[in-house]
Amino acid sequence: MNLPEVVPAPRVITIADLVDQAERASAFMDELRSQMLAPTARKAPPVLSAVQVSDLCGIDKGQLSRRIAKGDLPSGRPVNAARREFTLAEARMWIRAYGVAFPRPTGAKAVTIAVGNFKGGVSKTTTAMTLAQGLSLRGYRVLVIDTDPQGSLTTLFGVLPDTEVNAGDTIQPLCAGDERSVRYAIRATYWDGVDLIPASPALFAAEFLLPARQMRETSFAFWDVLNQGLEDVRDEYDVVVIDTPPALSYVTINAFMAAEGLIVPMPPNSLDFASSAQFWSLFSDLAANLEHSGKVHKVFRFIHVLLSKVDMQDTAASVVRRWISATYADKVLPVEIPKTSVASVSSAQFGTVYDIAKYAGSAKTYQRAREAYDRVTRFVEDSIIECWKSPL
């Protein structure tokens, strides 16, 4: 006869218990990052081979060798008689020299893109990060803004939101009215060509600061703060990418209203599909109310729905794919981000597929994941160029 297991008596959990739990979680994160990012506790960009640089420039290795002989571009570091390595900064010099990027026209400003969805776990932050990295590898200069108090995007850049980012380092002073431009918060990152405005849990205060200002200042437009704050730096970047919280918050509204384009990552499953319906309903209702009141006239130049975390073995996913295609039609990008072990490994190491210099697993698996992100970058790049070519 099996005796029932003894269930421990329940006990209350105090605030002091929660503080202790938070301290243990923070300490573990510090230890984890020191292991993952040793020895400097900072991320380092990948080193690129001559073949990779050639591919990025659209030339063959022979052309690269001849250009090295001219001496007008970085020659990289010889590893052996047959191999040469380039830093990311050196590779980007080659990319710009070969005119891979479409030059931003004189007088044109950065195209701002918000990545959003009201549900967590849809690859929103990964999409924002890989888009910034991918565009930089096309030769563009990118500003990334983390507006999610959880700071996941900030963490991907190797910065701990809890301990290394103060409220004054985020967009909170902008929301409070203490700053008029985001310039104060911009910092360089480990990834050449990409600058960051980080986030931290302190950014939650913005959800109180913005409505409080609306109550005090009769002419204050709570939805236009980030848009106005970006104006001062828009001619210094080609693209601004904003990662948003998984909710229709005051900060999310600011990100959407500041953007010319939206990217909505959406895994093909029924719950995420249902969540996306709420996303469009809530945001469209808010935007329509603002427009009807005569306070704003907002248009988007493009909206891209990106199928993310696609499991090719999941038969139910094909059904939801059809729902998504029928609902969003030409807004759906003709490329899917597969659910692969590459993404799992890179995210566990606070990185993306672009951070991987050499993948220990299947080369074919890595190439499939990398090509998917490269294609997304190219499609978004086309939309950016169209914005420059046909300004409103």
Buried (B, 14 or more C-beta within 10 A) or exposed (E): EEEEEEEEEEEEEEEEEEEEEEEEEEEEBBEEBEEBBEEEEEBBBBBBBBEBBBBBBEBEBEEBEEBBEEEEBBBBEEEEEEEBBBBBEBBBBBBBBBEBBBEBEEEBBBBBBBBBBBBBBBBBBBBBBBBBBBBBBBBBBBBBBBBBBBBBBBBBBBBBBBEBBEBBBBBBBBBBBEBBBBEBBBEEBBBBBBBBBBBBBBBBBBBEBBEBBBEEEEEBBBBBBBBBBBEEBBEEBBBBBBBBBBBBBBBBBBBBBBBBBBBBBBBBBEEBBEBBEEBBEEBEEBBEEBEEEEEBEBEEBBBBBBBBBBBEEBEEBEBBBEBBBEBBEEBBBEBBBBBBEBBEBBBEBBBBBBBBEEBEEEEEBBBBBBEBBBBBBEBBBEBBBEBBEEEE
